[in-house]
Amino acid sequence: MEVHPVRFRDPVHGFIHLSKSELKFVESKAFRRLRHIKQLALTYLVYPGAMHTRFEHSLGVMELATRAFEAIQNRSGELLSTNLKKIGMTVDQAKSLLRATALLHDVGHLPFSHGGEAVLPKNSNGEPTTHEQVSIAFIREHELSDLLEKELYHGVVEHIALLLGEGQLPPELLILKRLISGQFDADKMDYLNRDSLHCGVGYGNFDYLRLLETLRAEESTEGGLELCLDRGGIHTLEAMMLARYWMFTQVYYHKTRRIFDIYLRLYLQAWYQDQYKDLLRVMDHDDVTVMNDIIQDAKEQGGSEARHKYASRIRERKHHHVIYETDNNADAKEMRIAVGTEKKLRQKYTDVDFILDRDARGTLHKFYVEGDEKMGDEFPIYDTISGRYSRLSEESRIFEKVPRTFHVIRIYADVPNDRLTELRKETTQIEQHERQVI
Amino acid sequence: MAATAQGQMFFADKIADALLAYLIKSYTEASGRTLGRTILQKLCYFAKASGVPLPFRFEIYHYGPFSQEIFYRTDDLLLDGVIEDRSSDPAQSNFAPGSNLDPFLSRFGEAIKQHEANLKRVAMMFSHLDPTQMELVSTIHYIHSSYSEWFKKVPDKDAVVTSVVQIKGRKFTIQIVEKTYDILRDATLLP
């Protein structure tokens, strides 16, 4: 294995070391672009410290994936090498594949990260293109592809595409995939802690170092290996799931952040002119180039009315206010009530602009819970004292208490502050009426 | 969660939702039975393998190829009354067409028409198998196709059977795995 003579200083993980080969990937045009793509889009309009980028996050994911891999290598090395041998891989090859995949997993992010994805073309099945698909397109593009094949090993590009979700992964490689996208992967470990640090909140902090120290691998009944935790690591895993829950409610779906996400989406839809039919064209833009357009569009009405309108909202930080919101577990009934309420409000207040946000939905966890109707991810737990194995669902009662999904529905209104109290009061009355008649 | 009243749909809105709903409808018609979660997972797996553009990503799991996303999509279909779950046990599911199925499908006429034959063929082909048999055929198919992709050549029977026996050895004998492999190969179901 090549030594790692290049280092970056990272505010979350300390020094992150790279090999000379990996530095070439970092210096590629595609990866350099991530220095100008903010991790959390316009969240800095709410939490001013949230100026960090996909660049540092990608380095962080590579670092944590490596630490997790090395923990498994140290504690379950024999199992790991036997497993990889079945598909003709060495442990060193697997490690370099994992590091490259972790480093490049977000390389295809659009300007403003997830906020920009609305402008990607639809796939043939009507589903939106994902940033992972753009990442795969970038990795297959000649600059990165040539570098990867030359510096790592022949065939690595297609192996990265497999780990990023394209095609069917042989069971022997599932263990690597779990470290990049799984229930406690390097991606989540990094962004929860990093976003928390930069936003200046404590919600996403959890003891990921302890989690890494308790990782090992076991033979899986599904073929290949599965991640296993020492019993002492359960509490950090519980903390990670709670950290995710709190970050959803306090940062990722914060009411003001959401409204700026909506303006951004509406702006980008007006700004977009089919330029991403060729996914490689995503490389032409980053936050800086799009923000230049936003600043220009906010100044003048020359582009389109929609561009001017939403650019001004972003530039001047003038936003709609929440007049109604559900709890975090909205269901079909709550959806009907919210839709009905907004309709009545529009009829009554024809001079007010309302926005209904019904898409603030996400998955909080996918762990298996005893007695739940859905199948979920289950993990073996190893008791280092007795040498016995149990299952996570037998050991922890926390997971069954936290809902798997998050869904909040909000109605926003564009009114001056002195009308807000009256409008909120009226909305509550309409909502109570809707609740009775539904 | 409360389901949506007749005619009102808020959650299911994509082509994949319609293809999934049509698959459930085709299976219940072909078999005369409701279907559980394992059968639905495997039907989607084979529908995707036969070219139906379902966006689900499958990985090998306890009962063969599995995609968690199918659960979220079926949740949306249930909430909108496109399908219903007739099971009284929360740990089980018995999916059947719901009261909003036809109005929902009528919104996706073109997409359904394009994949109707494939969806019906898959539903018919597996309508007589139980969940355990589906687990075996889909696992053999998954191992065969993932090894084909990984090694860039069609794997020989021994490699596939050995791997399947390693995973499923406690449930199926080597003789049953070999016999099922032969049936799948002879029916040209292995890529």
Interface residues (C-beta under 8 A of the other chain):
Chain A: K86 I87 G88 N123 S124 N125 G126 E127 L162 G165 G167 Q168 L169 P170 P171 L174 K177 T221 E222 G223 G224 D331 A332 K333 M335 R336 V339 R358 T363 K366 G371 D372 E373 K374 M375 G376 T405
Chain B: M1 A2 A3 T4 A5 Q8 F10 F11 K14 I15 A16 L19 R37 P53 L54 P55 R57 F58 E59 I60 Y61 H62 P65 F66 Q68 F71 Y72 L79 D80 P90 A91 Q92 S93 A111 Y142 I143 S145 S146 Y147 E149 W150 F151 S163 Q166 I167 R170
